Amino acid sequence: MMEFLFQVTLLASIRVNAETQAEAELKLRGALEASEANLGMLDDTPIVVPVEIEGDLDLLEAMENTGEE
């Protein structure tokens, strides 16, 4: 049996509530840098990886939160 090591880049879209884009980016970076991602199971072993942010965060959308749904 052989073991293979792969490098994978994952993309995620995450909503953050904040007063400004700068505050939202700070909140998101802080939360992600202090966490690990649980990606499920493979061969009965959990896939848990540290989260690394490389480069800038890409803003997809900014909406005013009115409290209404």
PQR file of N, CA, C, O and H, with PARSE charges and radii, in Angstrom:
ATOM      1  N   MET A   1       0.856  -1.173   0.000 -0.4000 1.5000
ATOM      2  CA  MET A   1       0.000   0.000   0.000 -0.0000 2.0000
ATOM      3  C   MET A   1       0.895   1.227   0.000  0.5500 1.7000
ATOM      4  O   MET A   1       1.898   1.269   0.713 -0.5500 1.4000
ATOM      5  N   MET A   2       0.532   2.232  -0.804 -0.4000 1.5000
ATOM      6  CA  MET A   2       1.283   3.485  -0.875 -0.0000 2.0000
ATOM      7  C   MET A   2       0.441   4.612  -0.290  0.5500 1.7000
ATOM      8  O   MET A   2      -0.786   4.521  -0.252 -0.5500 1.4000
ATOM      9  H   MET A   2      -0.283   2.198  -1.383  0.4000 1.0000
ATOM     10  N   GLU A   3       1.092   5.660   0.160 -0.4000 1.5000
ATOM     11  CA  GLU A   3       0.407   6.855   0.645 -0.0000 2.0000
ATOM     12  C   GLU A   3       0.736   8.001  -0.294  0.5500 1.7000
ATOM     13  O   GLU A   3       1.897   8.200  -0.651 -0.5500 1.4000
ATOM     14  H   GLU A   3       2.089   5.734   0.130  0.4000 1.0000
ATOM     15  N   PHE A   4      -0.272   8.752  -0.694 -0.4000 1.5000
ATOM     16  CA  PHE A   4      -0.101   9.873  -1.608 -0.0000 2.0000
ATOM     17  C   PHE A   4      -0.488  11.154  -0.881  0.5500 1.7000
ATOM     18  O   PHE A   4      -1.468  11.166  -0.136 -0.5500 1.4000
ATOM     19  H   PHE A   4      -1.215   8.591  -0.404  0.4000 1.0000
ATOM     20  N   LEU A   5       0.258  12.223  -1.083 -0.4000 1.5000
ATOM     21  CA  LEU A   5      -0.011  13.514  -0.463 -0.0000 2.0000
ATOM     22  C   LEU A   5      -0.380  14.515  -1.555  0.5500 1.7000
ATOM     23  O   LEU A   5       0.372  14.709  -2.510 -0.5500 1.4000
ATOM     24  H   LEU A   5       1.054  12.213  -1.688  0.4000 1.0000
ATOM     25  N   PHE A   6      -1.530  15.140  -1.408 -0.4000 1.5000
ATOM     26  CA  PHE A   6      -2.008  16.117  -2.384 -0.0000 2.0000
ATOM     27  C   PHE A   6      -2.132  17.482  -1.725  0.5500 1.7000
ATOM     28  O   PHE A   6      -2.431  17.577  -0.534 -0.5500 1.4000
ATOM     29  H   PHE A   6      -2.142  14.982  -0.633  0.4000 1.0000
ATOM     30  N   GLN A   7      -1.903  18.545  -2.502 -0.4000 1.5000
ATOM     31  CA  GLN A   7      -2.174  19.903  -2.058 -0.0000 2.0000
ATOM     32  C   GLN A   7      -3.434  20.360  -2.775  0.5500 1.7000
ATOM     33  O   GLN A   7      -3.540  20.250  -3.996 -0.5500 1.4000
ATOM     34  H   GLN A   7      -1.661  18.468  -3.470  0.4000 1.0000
ATOM     35  N   VAL A   8      -4.401  20.880  -1.999 -0.4000 1.5000
ATOM     36  CA  VAL A   8      -5.696  21.261  -2.549 -0.0000 2.0000
ATOM     37  C   VAL A   8      -6.002  22.692  -2.141  0.5500 1.7000
ATOM     38  O   VAL A   8      -5.773  23.080  -0.996 -0.5500 1.4000
ATOM     39  H   VAL A   8      -4.315  20.970  -1.006  0.4000 1.0000
ATOM     40  N   THR A   9      -6.516  23.471  -3.074 -0.4000 1.5000
ATOM     41  CA  THR A   9      -6.976  24.830  -2.778 -0.0000 2.0000
ATOM     42  C   THR A   9      -8.495  24.811  -2.739  0.5500 1.7000
ATOM     43  O   THR A   9      -9.140  24.376  -3.693 -0.5500 1.4000
ATOM     44  H   THR A   9      -6.702  23.155  -4.004  0.4000 1.0000
ATOM     45  N   LEU A  10      -9.062  25.281  -1.643 -0.4000 1.5000
ATOM     46  CA  LEU A  10     -10.514  25.315  -1.481 -0.0000 2.0000
ATOM     47  C   LEU A  10     -10.991  26.759  -1.462  0.5500 1.7000
ATOM     48  O   LEU A  10     -10.311  27.631  -0.920 -0.5500 1.4000
ATOM     49  H   LEU A  10      -8.538  25.635  -0.868  0.4000 1.0000
ATOM     50  N   LEU A  11     -12.145  27.017  -2.043 -0.4000 1.5000
ATOM     51  CA  LEU A  11     -12.744  28.343  -2.030 -0.0000 2.0000
ATOM     52  C   LEU A  11     -14.017  28.296  -1.200  0.5500 1.7000
ATOM     53  O   LEU A  11     -14.755  27.312  -1.242 -0.5500 1.4000
ATOM     54  H   LEU A  11     -12.697  26.309  -2.483  0.4000 1.0000
ATOM     55  N   ALA A  12     -14.273  29.348  -0.453 -0.4000 1.5000
ATOM     56  CA  ALA A  12     -15.500  29.430   0.347 -0.0000 2.0000
ATOM     57  C   ALA A  12     -16.047  30.840   0.264  0.5500 1.7000
ATOM     58  O   ALA A  12     -15.291  31.810   0.209 -0.5500 1.4000
ATOM     59  H   ALA A  12     -13.673  30.147  -0.419  0.4000 1.0000
ATOM     60  N   SER A  13     -17.368  30.946   0.254 -0.4000 1.5000
ATOM     61  CA  SER A  13     -18.037  32.239   0.340 -0.0000 2.0000
ATOM     62  C   SER A  13     -18.646  32.322   1.733  0.5500 1.7000
ATOM     63  O   SER A  13     -19.482  31.492   2.092 -0.5500 1.4000
ATOM     64  H   SER A  13     -17.982  30.158   0.299  0.4000 1.0000
ATOM     65  N   ILE A  14     -18.238  33.314   2.523 -0.4000 1.5000
ATOM     66  CA  ILE A  14     -18.638  33.417   3.921 -0.0000 2.0000
ATOM     67  C   ILE A  14     -19.230  34.799   4.171  0.5500 1.7000
ATOM     68  O   ILE A  14     -18.608  35.812   3.853 -0.5500 1.4000
ATOM     69  H   ILE A  14     -17.559  33.988   2.231  0.4000 1.0000
ATOM     70  N   ARG A  15     -20.428  34.840   4.739 -0.4000 1.5000
ATOM     71  CA  ARG A  15     -21.075  36.115   5.078 -0.0000 2.0000
ATOM     72  C   ARG A  15     -20.575  36.596   6.436  0.5500 1.7000
ATOM     73  O   ARG A  15     -20.445  35.809   7.373 -0.5500 1.4000
ATOM     74  H   ARG A  15     -20.934  34.017   4.997  0.4000 1.0000
ATOM     75  N   VAL A  16     -20.294  37.902   6.535 -0.4000 1.5000
ATOM     76  CA  VAL A  16     -19.820  38.518   7.776 -0.0000 2.0000
ATOM     77  C   VAL A  16     -20.617  39.796   8.002  0.5500 1.7000
ATOM     78  O   VAL A  16     -20.748  40.613   7.092 -0.5500 1.4000
ATOM     79  H   VAL A  16     -20.400  38.542   5.774  0.4000 1.0000
ATOM     80  N   ASN A  17     -21.151  39.974   9.209 -0.4000 1.5000
ATOM     81  CA  ASN A  17     -21.844  41.208   9.562 -0.0000 2.0000
ATOM     82  C   ASN A  17     -20.858  42.172  10.212  0.5500 1.7000
ATOM     83  O   ASN A  17     -20.185  41.815  11.179 -0.5500 1.4000
ATOM     84  H   ASN A  17     -21.044  39.310   9.949  0.4000 1.0000
ATOM     85  N   ALA A  18     -20.771  43.388   9.684 -0.4000 1.5000
ATOM     86  CA  ALA A  18     -19.855  44.402  10.210 -0.0000 2.0000
ATOM     87  C   ALA A  18     -20.297  45.769   9.699  0.5500 1.7000
ATOM     88  O   ALA A  18     -21.113  45.870   8.782 -0.5500 1.4000
ATOM     89  H   ALA A  18     -21.318  43.677   8.899  0.4000 1.0000
ATOM     90  N   GLU A  19     -19.752  46.806  10.301 -0.4000 1.5000
ATOM     91  CA  GLU A  19     -20.080  48.175   9.883 -0.0000 2.0000
ATOM     92  C   GLU A  19     -19.350  48.562   8.600  0.5500 1.7000
ATOM     93  O   GLU A  19     -19.897  49.307   7.786 -0.5500 1.4000
ATOM     94  H   GLU A  19     -19.090  46.723  11.046  0.4000 1.0000
ATOM     95  N   THR A  20     -18.127  48.072   8.403 -0.4000 1.5000
ATOM     96  CA  THR A  20     -17.332  48.418   7.227 -0.0000 2.0000
ATOM     97  C   THR A  20     -16.705  47.164   6.634  0.5500 1.7000
ATOM     98  O   THR A  20     -16.639  46.122   7.286 -0.5500 1.4000
ATOM     99  H   THR A  20     -17.683  47.467   9.064  0.4000 1.0000
ATOM    100  N   GLN A  21     -16.250  47.275   5.398 -0.4000 1.5000
ATOM    101  CA  GLN A  21     -15.575  46.156   4.753 -0.0000 2.0000
ATOM    102  C   GLN A  21     -14.286  45.822   5.496  0.5500 1.7000
ATOM    103  O   GLN A  21     -13.957  44.648   5.663 -0.5500 1.4000
ATOM    104  H   GLN A  21     -16.304  48.122   4.868  0.4000 1.0000
ATOM    105  N   ALA A  22     -13.557  46.835   5.942 -0.4000 1.5000
ATOM    106  CA  ALA A  22     -12.304  46.600   6.671 -0.0000 2.0000
ATOM    107  C   ALA A  22     -12.564  45.816   7.954  0.5500 1.7000
ATOM    108  O   ALA A  22     -11.818  44.894   8.283 -0.5500 1.4000
ATOM    109  H   ALA A  22     -13.824  47.789   5.807  0.4000 1.0000
ATOM    110  N   GLU A  23     -13.630  46.184   8.685 -0.4000 1.5000
ATOM    111  CA  GLU A  23     -13.975  45.468   9.913 -0.0000 2.0000
ATOM    112  C   GLU A  23     -14.362  44.019   9.602  0.5500 1.7000
ATOM    113  O   GLU A  23     -13.983  43.103  10.332 -0.5500 1.4000
ATOM    114  H   GLU A  23     -14.236  46.934   8.418  0.4000 1.0000
ATOM    115  N   ALA A  24     -15.110  43.817   8.526 -0.4000 1.5000
ATOM    116  CA  ALA A  24     -15.525  42.469   8.131 -0.0000 2.0000
ATOM    117  C   ALA A  24     -14.307  41.606   7.787  0.5500 1.7000
ATOM    118  O   ALA A  24     -14.236  40.443   8.183 -0.5500 1.4000
ATOM    119  H   ALA A  24     -15.418  44.561   7.933  0.4000 1.0000
ATOM    120  N   GLU A  25     -13.362  42.172   7.057 -0.4000 1.5000
ATOM    121  CA  GLU A  25     -12.161  41.420   6.701 -0.0000 2.0000
ATOM    122  C   GLU A  25     -11.346  41.055   7.932  0.5500 1.7000
ATOM    123  O   GLU A  25     -10.833  39.940   8.031 -0.5500 1.4000
ATOM    124  H   GLU A  25     -13.419  43.117   6.735  0.4000 1.0000
ATOM    125  N   LEU A  26     -11.222  41.998   8.880 -0.4000 1.5000
ATOM    126  CA  LEU A  26     -10.506  41.707  10.130 -0.0000 2.0000
ATOM    127  C   LEU A  26     -11.172  40.583  10.909  0.5500 1.7000
ATOM    128  O   LEU A  26     -10.499  39.671  11.389 -0.5500 1.4000
ATOM    129  H   LEU A  26     -11.638  42.903   8.800  0.4000 1.0000
ATOM    130  N   LYS A  27     -12.501  40.647  11.036 -0.4000 1.5000
ATOM    131  CA  LYS A  27     -13.243  39.609  11.745 -0.0000 2.0000
ATOM    132  C   LYS A  27     -13.050  38.249  11.082  0.5500 1.7000
ATOM    133  O   LYS A  27     -12.808  37.249  11.759 -0.5500 1.4000
ATOM    134  H   LYS A  27     -13.048  41.388  10.645  0.4000 1.0000
ATOM    135  N   LEU A  28     -13.156  38.219   9.766 -0.4000 1.5000
ATOM    136  CA  LEU A  28     -13.044  36.962   9.032 -0.0000 2.0000
ATOM    137  C   LEU A  28     -11.636  36.382   9.128  0.5500 1.7000
ATOM    138  O   LEU A  28     -11.466  35.194   9.399 -0.5500 1.4000
ATOM    139  H   LEU A  28     -13.352  39.031   9.217  0.4000 1.0000
ATOM    140  N   ARG A  29     -10.630  37.221   8.906 -0.4000 1.5000
ATOM    141  CA  ARG A  29      -9.246  36.738   9.013 -0.0000 2.0000
ATOM    142  C   ARG A  29      -8.960  36.184  10.406  0.5500 1.7000
ATOM    143  O   ARG A  29      -8.346  35.126  10.541 -0.5500 1.4000
ATOM    144  H   ARG A  29     -10.767  38.187   8.686  0.4000 1.0000
ATOM    145  N   GLY A  30      -9.403  36.896  11.442 -0.4000 1.5000
ATOM    146  CA  GLY A  30      -9.173  36.442  12.809 -0.0000 2.0000
ATOM    147  C   GLY A  30      -9.819  35.099  13.081  0.5500 1.7000
ATOM    148  O   GLY A  30      -9.210  34.217  13.686 -0.5500 1.4000
ATOM    149  H   GLY A  30      -9.902  37.756  11.332  0.4000 1.0000
ATOM    150  N   ALA A  31     -11.062  34.946  12.628 -0.4000 1.5000
ATOM    151  CA  ALA A  31     -11.777  33.692  12.853 -0.0000 2.0000
ATOM    152  C   ALA A  31     -11.137  32.535  12.090  0.5500 1.7000
ATOM    153  O   ALA A  31     -10.979  31.444  12.640 -0.5500 1.4000
ATOM    154  H   ALA A  31     -11.557  35.663  12.137  0.4000 1.0000
ATOM    155  N   LEU A  32     -10.770  32.760  10.841 -0.4000 1.5000
ATOM    156  CA  LEU A  32     -10.208  31.679  10.030 -0.0000 2.0000
ATOM    157  C   LEU A  32      -8.796  31.285  10.476  0.5500 1.7000
ATOM    158  O   LEU A  32      -8.455  30.102  10.502 -0.5500 1.4000
ATOM    159  H   LEU A  32     -10.897  33.645  10.395  0.4000 1.0000
ATOM    160  N   GLU A  33      -7.991  32.273  10.821 -0.4000 1.5000
ATOM    161  CA  GLU A  33      -6.617  31.966  11.217 -0.0000 2.0000
ATOM    162  C   GLU A  33      -6.557  31.201  12.538  0.5500 1.7000
ATOM    163  O   GLU A  33      -5.566  30.528  12.821 -0.5500 1.4000
ATOM    164  H   GLU A  33      -8.269  33.233  10.800  0.4000 1.0000
ATOM    165  N   ALA A  34      -7.612  31.300  13.347 -0.4000 1.5000
ATOM    166  CA  ALA A  34      -7.645  30.608  14.635 -0.0000 2.0000
ATOM    167  C   ALA A  34      -8.388  29.273  14.547  0.5500 1.7000
ATOM    168  O   ALA A  34      -8.641  28.644  15.574 -0.5500 1.4000
ATOM    169  H   ALA A  34      -8.418  31.846  13.117  0.4000 1.0000
ATOM    170  N   SER A  35      -8.741  28.834  13.338 -0.4000 1.5000
ATOM    171  CA  SER A  35      -9.564  27.637  13.227 -0.0000 2.0000
ATOM    172  C   SER A  35      -8.940  26.594  12.309  0.5500 1.7000
ATOM    173  O   SER A  35      -7.945  26.836  11.626 -0.5500 1.4000
ATOM    174  H   SER A  35      -8.535  29.345  12.504  0.4000 1.0000
ATOM    175  N   GLU A  36      -9.564  25.436  12.326 -0.4000 1.5000
ATOM    176  CA  GLU A  36      -9.241  24.367  11.401 -0.0000 2.0000
ATOM    177  C   GLU A  36     -10.524  23.985  10.688  0.5500 1.7000
ATOM    178  O   GLU A  36     -11.614  24.140  11.237 -0.5500 1.4000
ATOM    179  H   GLU A  36     -10.373  25.240  12.881  0.4000 1.0000
ATOM    180  N   ALA A  37     -10.398  23.488   9.472 -0.4000 1.5000
ATOM    181  CA  ALA A  37     -11.572  23.090   8.703 -0.0000 2.0000
ATOM    182  C   ALA A  37     -11.739  21.576   8.772  0.5500 1.7000
ATOM    183  O   ALA A  37     -10.806  20.826   8.487 -0.5500 1.4000
ATOM    184  H   ALA A  37      -9.512  23.362   9.026  0.4000 1.0000
ATOM    185  N   ASN A  38     -12.923  21.139   9.149 -0.4000 1.5000
ATOM    186  CA  ASN A  38     -13.247  19.716   9.162 -0.0000 2.0000
ATOM    187  C   ASN A  38     -13.933  19.398   7.837  0.5500 1.7000
ATOM    188  O   ASN A  38     -15.061  19.830   7.600 -0.5500 1.4000
ATOM    189  H   ASN A  38     -13.681  21.749   9.380  0.4000 1.0000
ATOM    190  N   LEU A  39     -13.260  18.651   6.982 -0.4000 1.5000
ATOM    191  CA  LEU A  39     -13.752  18.412   5.627 -0.0000 2.0000
ATOM    192  C   LEU A  39     -14.420  17.056   5.455  0.5500 1.7000
ATOM    193  O   LEU A  39     -14.724  16.644   4.336 -0.5500 1.4000
ATOM    194  H   LEU A  39     -12.343  18.300   7.175  0.4000 1.0000
ATOM    195  N   GLY A  40     -14.644  16.371   6.555 -0.4000 1.5000
ATOM    196  CA  GLY A  40     -15.304  15.069   6.454 -0.0000 2.0000
ATOM    197  C   GLY A  40     -14.347  13.932   6.750  0.5500 1.7000
ATOM    198  O   GLY A  40     -13.378  14.098   7.492 -0.5500 1.4000
ATOM    199  H   GLY A  40     -14.397  16.706   7.464  0.4000 1.0000
ATOM    200  N   MET A  41     -14.626  12.766   6.163 -0.4000 1.5000
ATOM    201  CA  MET A  41     -13.851  11.551   6.437 -0.0000 2.0000
ATOM    202  C   MET A  41     -13.292  10.975   5.134  0.5500 1.7000
ATOM    203  O   MET A  41     -13.900  11.101   4.071 -0.5500 1.4000
ATOM    204  H   MET A  41     -15.413  12.631   5.561  0.4000 1.0000
ATOM    205  N   LEU A  42     -12.135  10.350   5.239 -0.4000 1.5000
ATOM    206  CA  LEU A  42     -11.536   9.620   4.124 -0.0000 2.0000
ATOM    207  C   LEU A  42     -10.823   8.418   4.710  0.5500 1.7000
ATOM    208  O   LEU A  42      -9.964   8.573   5.578 -0.5500 1.4000
ATOM    209  H   LEU A  42     -11.642  10.248   6.102  0.4000 1.0000
ATOM    210  N   ASP A  43     -11.161   7.232   4.254 -0.4000 1.5000
ATOM    211  CA  ASP A  43     -10.568   5.994   4.775 -0.0000 2.0000
ATOM    212  C   ASP A  43     -10.700   5.916   6.295  0.5500 1.7000
ATOM    213  O   ASP A  43      -9.752   5.549   6.989 -0.5500 1.4000
ATOM    214  H   ASP A  43     -11.858   7.106   3.548  0.4000 1.0000
ATOM    215  N   ASP A  44     -11.879   6.262   6.806 -0.4000 1.5000
ATOM    216  CA  ASP A  44     -12.183   6.226   8.241 -0.0000 2.0000
ATOM    217  C   ASP A  44     -11.309   7.160   9.077  0.5500 1.7000
ATOM    218  O   ASP A  44     -11.171   6.962  10.284 -0.5500 1.4000
ATOM    219  H   ASP A  44     -12.650   6.560   6.242  0.4000 1.0000
ATOM    220  N   THR A  45     -10.720   8.172   8.448 -0.4000 1.5000
ATOM    221  CA  THR A  45      -9.898   9.150   9.150 -0.0000 2.0000
ATOM    222  C   THR A  45     -10.462  10.539   8.873  0.5500 1.7000
ATOM    223  O   THR A  45     -10.723  10.876   7.718 -0.5500 1.4000
ATOM    224  H   THR A  45     -10.832   8.334   7.468  0.4000 1.0000
ATOM    225  N   PRO A  46     -10.656  11.358   9.922 -0.5600 1.5000
ATOM    226  CA  PRO A  46     -11.168  12.702   9.676  0.2800 2.0000
ATOM    227  C   PRO A  46     -10.159  13.553   8.900  0.5500 1.7000
ATOM    228  O   PRO A  46      -8.952  13.473   9.126 -0.5500 1.4000
ATOM    229  N   ILE A  47     -10.680  14.361   7.988 -0.4000 1.5000
ATOM    230  CA  ILE A  47      -9.853  15.303   7.240 -0.0000 2.0000
ATOM    231  C   ILE A  47      -9.997  16.655   7.931  0.5500 1.7000
ATOM    232  O   ILE A  47     -10.993  17.350   7.730 -0.5500 1.4000
ATOM    233  H   ILE A  47     -11.661  14.426   7.804  0.4000 1.0000
ATOM    234  N   VAL A  48      -9.018  17.028   8.736 -0.4000 1.5000
ATOM    235  CA  VAL A  48      -9.021  18.301   9.448 -0.0000 2.0000
ATOM    236  C   VAL A  48      -7.755  19.039   9.047  0.5500 1.7000
ATOM    237  O   VAL A  48      -6.646  18.541   9.243 -0.5500 1.4000
ATOM    238  H   VAL A  48      -8.210  16.463   8.899  0.4000 1.0000
ATOM    239  N   VAL A  49      -7.926  20.232   8.484 -0.4000 1.5000
ATOM    240  CA  VAL A  49      -6.778  20.984   7.980 -0.0000 2.0000
ATOM    241  C   VAL A  49      -6.767  22.388   8.562  0.5500 1.7000
ATOM    242  O   VAL A  49      -7.825  22.973   8.791 -0.5500 1.4000
ATOM    243  H   VAL A  49      -8.827  20.637   8.325  0.4000 1.0000
ATOM    244  N   PRO A  50      -5.572  22.936   8.802 -0.5600 1.5000
ATOM    245  CA  PRO A  50      -5.503  24.333   9.229  0.2800 2.0000
ATOM    246  C   PRO A  50      -5.932  25.237   8.071  0.5500 1.7000
ATOM    247  O   PRO A  50      -5.743  24.900   6.902 -0.5500 1.4000
ATOM    248  N   VAL A  51      -6.506  26.374   8.412 -0.4000 1.5000
ATOM    249  CA  VAL A  51      -6.945  27.330   7.400 -0.0000 2.0000
ATOM    250  C   VAL A  51      -5.834  28.348   7.193  0.5500 1.7000
ATOM    251  O   VAL A  51      -5.330  28.933   8.152 -0.5500 1.4000
ATOM    252  H   VAL A  51      -6.660  26.648   9.361  0.4000 1.0000
ATOM    253  N   GLU A  52      -5.457  28.557   5.940 -0.4000 1.5000
ATOM    254  CA  GLU A  52      -4.445  29.551   5.592 -0.0000 2.0000
ATOM    255  C   GLU A  52      -5.049  30.510   4.574  0.5500 1.7000
ATOM    256  O   GLU A  52      -5.728  30.087   3.638 -0.5500 1.4000
ATOM    257  H   GLU A  52      -5.866  28.082   5.161  0.4000 1.0000
ATOM    258  N   ILE A  53      -4.801  31.790   4.761 -0.4000 1.5000
ATOM    259  CA  ILE A  53      -5.274  32.800   3.817 -0.0000 2.0000
ATOM    260  C   ILE A  53      -4.059  33.334   3.077  0.5500 1.7000
ATOM    261  O   ILE A  53      -3.108  33.814   3.694 -0.5500 1.4000
ATOM    262  H   ILE A  53      -4.250  32.133   5.521  0.4000 1.0000
ATOM    263  N   GLU A  54      -4.093  33.249   1.762 -0.4000 1.5000
ATOM    264  CA  GLU A  54      -3.009  33.785   0.944 -0.0000 2.0000
ATOM    265  C   GLU A  54      -3.572  34.914   0.087  0.5500 1.7000
ATOM    266  O   GLU A  54      -4.531  34.718  -0.659 -0.5500 1.4000
ATOM    267  H   GLU A  54      -4.866  32.858   1.260  0.4000 1.0000
ATOM    268  N   GLY A  55      -2.983  36.070   0.196 -0.4000 1.5000
ATOM    269  CA  GLY A  55      -3.411  37.193  -0.632 -0.0000 2.0000
ATOM    270  C   GLY A  55      -4.622  37.911  -0.071  0.5500 1.7000
ATOM    271  O   GLY A  55      -4.934  37.801   1.115 -0.5500 1.4000
ATOM    272  H   GLY A  55      -2.204  36.230   0.802  0.4000 1.0000
ATOM    273  N   ASP A  56      -5.304  38.652  -0.941 -0.4000 1.5000
ATOM    274  CA  ASP A  56      -6.443  39.474  -0.553 -0.0000 2.0000
ATOM    275  C   ASP A  56      -7.725  38.645  -0.527  0.5500 1.7000
ATOM    276  O   ASP A  56      -7.831  37.616  -1.195 -0.5500 1.4000
ATOM    277  H   ASP A  56      -5.051  38.741  -1.904  0.4000 1.0000
ATOM    278  N   LEU A  57      -8.684  39.109   0.249 -0.4000 1.5000
ATOM    279  CA  LEU A  57     -10.024  38.535   0.226 -0.0000 2.0000
ATOM    280  C   LEU A  57     -10.793  39.203  -0.900  0.5500 1.7000
ATOM    281  O   LEU A  57     -10.686  40.418  -1.072 -0.5500 1.4000
ATOM    282  H   LEU A  57      -8.597  39.945   0.791  0.4000 1.0000
ATOM    283  N   ASP A  58     -11.559  38.453  -1.666 -0.4000 1.5000
ATOM    284  CA  ASP A  58     -12.345  38.997  -2.768 -0.0000 2.0000
ATOM    285  C   ASP A  58     -13.764  39.263  -2.291  0.5500 1.7000
ATOM    286  O   ASP A  58     -14.475  38.333  -1.909 -0.5500 1.4000
ATOM    287  H   ASP A  58     -11.646  37.467  -1.527  0.4000 1.0000
ATOM    288  N   LEU A  59     -14.184  40.532  -2.308 -0.4000 1.5000
ATOM    289  CA  LEU A  59     -15.542  40.894  -1.917 -0.0000 2.0000
ATOM    290  C   LEU A  59     -16.489  40.536  -3.056  0.5500 1.7000
ATOM    291  O   LEU A  59     -16.307  41.004  -4.180 -0.5500 1.4000
ATOM    292  H   LEU A  59     -13.607  41.287  -2.618  0.4000 1.0000
ATOM    293  N   LEU A  60     -17.500  39.712  -2.778 -0.4000 1.5000
ATOM    294  CA  LEU A  60     -18.462  39.328  -3.794 -0.0000 2.0000
ATOM    295  C   LEU A  60     -19.698  40.211  -3.795  0.5500 1.7000
ATOM    296  O   LEU A  60     -20.278  40.475  -4.848 -0.5500 1.4000
ATOM    297  H   LEU A  60     -17.648  39.332  -1.865  0.4000 1.0000
ATOM    298  N   GLU A  61     -20.108  40.675  -2.593 -0.4000 1.5000
ATOM    299  CA  GLU A  61     -21.350  41.426  -2.492 -0.0000 2.0000
ATOM    300  C   GLU A  61     -21.387  42.164  -1.154  0.5500 1.7000
ATOM    301  O   GLU A  61     -20.885  41.660  -0.149 -0.5500 1.4000
ATOM    302  H   GLU A  61     -19.636  40.460  -1.737  0.4000 1.0000
ATOM    303  N   ALA A  62     -21.978  43.352  -1.143 -0.4000 1.5000
ATOM    304  CA  ALA A  62     -22.201  44.098   0.099 -0.0000 2.0000
ATOM    305  C   ALA A  62     -23.660  44.535   0.098  0.5500 1.7000
ATOM    306  O   ALA A  62     -24.132  45.165  -0.848 -0.5500 1.4000
ATOM    307  H   ALA A  62     -22.386  43.761  -1.959  0.4000 1.0000
ATOM    308  N   MET A  63     -24.373  44.187   1.179 -0.4000 1.5000
ATOM    309  CA  MET A  63     -25.791  44.530   1.280 -0.0000 2.0000
ATOM    310  C   MET A  63     -26.065  45.187   2.616  0.5500 1.7000
ATOM    311  O   MET A  63     -25.457  44.829   3.625 -0.5500 1.4000
ATOM    312  H   MET A  63     -23.990  43.675   1.948  0.4000 1.0000
ATOM    313  N   GLU A  64     -26.973  46.143   2.627 -0.4000 1.5000
ATOM    314  CA  GLU A  64     -27.423  46.767   3.858 -0.0000 2.0000
ATOM    315  C   GLU A  64     -28.323  45.783   4.589  0.5500 1.7000
ATOM    316  O   GLU A  64     -29.258  45.244   3.997 -0.5500 1.4000
ATOM    317  H   GLU A  64     -27.467  46.434   1.808  0.4000 1.0000
ATOM    318  N   ASN A  65     -28.052  45.541   5.867 -0.4000 1.5000
ATOM    319  CA  ASN A  65     -28.857  44.640   6.671 -0.0000 2.0000
ATOM    320  C   ASN A  65     -29.945  45.447   7.356  0.5500 1.7000
ATOM    321  O   ASN A  65     -29.672  46.227   8.269 -0.5500 1.4000
ATOM    322  H   ASN A  65     -27.292  45.979   6.348  0.4000 1.0000
ATOM    323  N   THR A  66     -31.195  45.254   6.905 -0.4000 1.5000
ATOM    324  CA  THR A  66     -32.314  46.017   7.454 -0.0000 2.0000
ATOM    325  C   THR A  66     -33.004  45.291   8.603  0.5500 1.7000
ATOM    326  O   THR A  66     -33.886  45.851   9.255 -0.5500 1.4000
ATOM    327  H   THR A  66     -31.417  44.621   6.164  0.4000 1.0000
ATOM    328  N   GLY A  67     -32.604  44.048   8.849 -0.4000 1.5000
ATOM    329  CA  GLY A  67     -33.234  43.265   9.896 -0.0000 2.0000
ATOM    330  C   GLY A  67     -34.484  42.550   9.421  0.5500 1.7000
ATOM    331  O   GLY A  67     -35.057  41.765  10.176 -0.5500 1.4000
ATOM    332  H   GLY A  67     -31.888  43.593   8.320  0.4000 1.0000
ATOM    333  N   GLU A  68     -34.926  42.793   8.200 -0.4000 1.5000
ATOM    334  CA  GLU A  68     -36.100  42.137   7.629 -0.0000 2.0000
ATOM    335  C   GLU A  68     -35.636  40.948   6.807  0.5500 1.7000
ATOM    336  O   GLU A  68     -34.533  40.938   6.260 -0.5500 1.4000
ATOM    337  H   GLU A  68     -34.460  43.431   7.587  0.4000 1.0000
ATOM    338  N   GLU A  69     -36.500  39.950   6.732 -0.4000 1.5000
ATOM    339  CA  GLU A  69     -36.173  38.774   5.904 -0.0000 2.0000
ATOM    340  C   GLU A  69     -37.050  38.729   4.697  0.5500 1.7000
ATOM    341  O   GLU A  69     -36.929  37.817   3.879 -0.5500 1.4000
ATOM    342  H   GLU A  69     -37.395  39.958   7.177  0.4000 1.0000
TER
END
